[in-house]
Structure formats: C-alpha cells, structure tokens
Amino acid sequence: MKVVLSTLNAKFIHTSLALRCLKAYSDHQFDIEIAEYTIKDPAMNIVSDLFSRNPDVIGFSCYIWNIEETITVINMLRKIKPEIKIILGGPEVSYDTEYWMERLPEVDFIIIGEGEETLNHLLTEIEGDNKYHMVFGIAYRKQLENQAEIYITPPRPKLNLNDLPSPYRFKEDLENLGSRVVYFETSRGCPFSCQFCLSSIEVGVRYFDIERTKADLLYLIENGAKLIKFVDRTFNIKRDYALEMFKFLIENHQGCVFQFEITADIMRPEVLDYLAEHAPPGIFRFEIGVQSTNDPTNLAVQRRQNWNKLVRTVTKVRDSGKIDQHLDLIAGLPLENYDTFRGTFNDVFALRPEELQLGFLKMLRGTGLRKDADKWGYVYMDQAPYEMLGNDLMPFSDIVRIKRVEDVLEKYWNAHRMDHTLHYLVNQVFDSPFDFFQLFGDYWESQGWQKIGHQLEDLFSRLWLFLQTLPQETDGLAAINEETPMFAPERLLPQAAARFDADAALGLMQLDYFLNHKYKPRKAWWSYVMEKSQWSQYMKELAQFPEQVSPEFAGLQLNEKQLQKHAVIERMPFDLSALLERGEIDKQKNTLLIVLYALEQEGKPSYFMKMLEPASV
C-alpha cells in the first residue's frame, strides 16, 4: 500500500515537522513518501504531482494558512482518483471535527490530535480488516443503507515521547538542510491557559529525552543545517533544561542559528547572566509573545504576565548585544480599545526589539475565546484564518487604521532600513512611536501607495514626502481645543510639526540610505547634489589631511583616487555626531559625512564625520 503524506507550506523554505514525525513512526511498516508544496503553487501542479506518485492513501496536514488551498486539491484528487483514501490531520481539523466531515464529503478520515500512533493504527485497518471503530482518535464514515454516518472514536491517550523515533534523520532531507528552515521540538504542551491559543487546551508539558535531543541537534548541525527553529511553546519553562540546552548549543553551534519561543517574565537571572557572558553574537533569536500590556485584557484571556520581569529580561538581553528579539503583539483582544492598544504598542516599542510583530486576533477553532465570542461582541471571518473584524470595544474602523500601522512598521522598523531616522522621529518629533506609524500609515494609504510596489529609493522618498507635509500643519495648533480628541491627527500633526527639523531628518535619512548599500550607490533620492568643484575639493582635503577626520580614518591611508572610487560624501548643516550621540540639533557646526564602501570582503559600509564651520563652502 502506497502512502503519501503531504502539506502546503506557507513558503518553500519551510519544512513540515509533522509529516516527518508521522513518517518516522510508520515507514518501517508502510511505503511512505513525503510531498511538500506551498500555498502559492497552482493546484493543478500539486494534483498532477500527487497523481504521478500513484498513492493508495494520501494524508494532508492542515493549518489555518493552508486549509482552503488544501480543500481545492482534495476536491480535484477525488474526481480524478475516486478510489483513493483521503486522511486529514493537524490543528485546523482537530477541532469542530464533525463540521469538517460534513463540509468535506471527499474526506474519508480525520485524525484528531497527536497523529503518530493513530495514523499507524488507521493505516493498519485500511490495509487490513477496516475495523475503524477500534482506532482511537479519528473521525470516519460508515455507510448505512442510503447514507454515510459520521463516527468519532474516543480520544487516544498521550504518547510517551521517548517511544517516538527521530524525525530528523531522513537521508532525502540532507541535500536541503542548509537552504531550508528546520523545525525542532524538545517538548510538547504548554503550562499556560491563554484563551486565544490552541496550546492552552493541552494540559501539562512532556519532554523528549535530553540526550537524544542533543544527538539529533548535533546530527543536523554537522550535516549543514543553518537555521533551526524550536517549536516548543515555552522553551524556558524548566530552568535547568533550558540552561543545559543553551550551553550545548553554544559549544556546538558551528555557525547555525537557533530561534526559540520563550516566556520572558519567567527567565531566571542566572540564565540571562550565562547568555550575556557566553552566547556568541547572532546564533540565538528569541521570540517573545507579549500580546498586551493591558491588565484587564490579560485577565480576561487568562494570561499571566509580570510586566516588570518581562522588561527586565528583554532589557538585559538587548543590552548584551548577543541575541535578536522578536516581540509579538495581538490587536483585538478583549477589553482592548484603540487607545489602550496604542499604550500596549508604545510600552513594547520602548523596549526597542529588533522586530515588533503586530498581528490581529484570530478566533481559532477549539479556543476558549472563540467559544466566548458573543460575550465580547466579536465578529470574525467565517473561513480561515478567522481573523476578527471587530468587537464591542474595537470596531472595524479601528482595525483598518491599525493595519496601516502594521504595514509601515514592517516596511520601516522591522526591515531596519532607517534606524537612525526612526529613532529621531519617534523620540523627538512625534508624541509616541505609535502616533508616528499611525500618521505615516494614514498618509501612505491616502497616496494610494498600498496598491503599488516599491524599491529602496521609494521608501525613502515617500517618507520624505510625508515629513515635508509637517510644516504645513503648524497652523493647526491654534485650532486645537479641549474637545479635540487626545490622539486625533488634528492634535498630533501640529505638535509633531512644531518639533520637526527638516535638516536633521534629511541628514539622518541620507546616512541611512548610504548604509543600506553594500556598494557605492549610483543615485540619490534627494534633489540637491553637491557641486562637482566642491566635491573635488573635499576629496583632496580628505586625502591630504585625513587626521582631521579621525585617527581611524587616517589609518586607512586612502589616496584621492581610492576615495573617489570607494567614498560618498555629503555635507549636512548641523552637527551629526551630537544628534546621533545625544539627540541634540546643533547648527553651530556643519558635518561632512564620509561613507566608505567595499574596503572589506563583507562589503559593509563604514562611515566617518568631519566637523566643518557653517561658513565653509
């Protein structure tokens, strides 16, 4: 009996751990192949490939990101291969299972929950006596006279994880280990009860044997894995376990990068101290789910979170400079309105994570929040991903505005294209980071830019166009009165305009633009270009008197020809170093910015500053 296990991943670089767990458990007994595709692949291509494999049984792993595309494939498969047995599994179909059986008559079986042992037993019955009522943890159809009846068997007891074979050692995976993400689990389950999350349904945490885990990790690392993402819901729930694993990975990483989901407010100080002292920069990434800093919201969704301890952890990790942090927020949780979400965003942004992920609540099947949707007045999408469209405190109009924040946040902050510029804008110009991203996002949409693509130059020129509108807003200060809402654009824009310095903003944007290139850029997005005679004079002075810039610059010993080849220069009508170091805008001095390219193999630019008198031309 030929079995194909398949899924549609979100991207090609992703891999399915679930399929490999299922295959590892049963491939000694059945002829099993794994067939992975993406949600972007045409359904005809997927079906053609699956058909060519000629399976007797096919199983699909289903999630909110692939269920609708998977259904299209299933419908086509049933028409061209009516005799095939079709099995579904995964978190999307493990809840409301009867609904899925009724909606998808093409499906023969659904596996509910953990699948390794259940699939093995089910395949045995498909090949043998068809006694499906004996298989715990499935839904199936039984033909009774003129109609098929749906049956759901009792749930299967939880597995002993140490009885499961390793899913990480398939020879066919070795070729692509270095180019795809490897997903890895050291435990299953979650100790928390957050009502928006499926992990809250399973009580308790089970661990794989730590020595086996180390052996599997070492095998992946030695065979070329470049990025391993741990799927444990809370990697650091057991201090000793987490610390031992961190030590092992530090000693054996060989350049591989590891990403973990951690709960920051339970991270022990001794673990943080160890990482700060011993972790090589860049090999660890932490994903931390903050979701909300609004206490009534966290109470409503049964989320325990100590904000002060979380801040301590994130701050210590950030200050160590060793580990990138990805912090998550969820807009649309109960008892969170637009204003309190603004507070949540600003609280978390103040921690300056390398990445701030702004997501929107999804009413997942099986979660307590979906069951209590009416209590909070939720309306949400009927089909996956079940994203909320509004509730009693956050109407759809607010959701639409916050989505604009998400859009520019991704393009600017998370992409790290303009860090110097953004720090100036959120710290010194706008009332808060959220207000900047909101007002810029509103402007972005008003210009219709969400409908067209962009290159790097476009991102800079569009931000500059927005900033150039600020001086026009200063007249609005007189129109503000007590009735003007606290966070209304009519109040925020004039206040930002009163603090805005165009010279400082342009200079920082020029610096960021230069630093975004590995090689000397051929064009600038700003209109002013230095006169050629002035440019030549500066180049001569830099070659003749490099010590006027800095000892480091002088140590490069660059002649005029080398400077012309490798350097870009820009004159700024303020002291750039004072702005970068202290946030001060001092126009008593000017700055000559010098950016050097391709002096080292990595191609990373370096920059220097020479102070000039304002009268110098």
Disulfide bonds with the S-S distance in Angstrom:
none
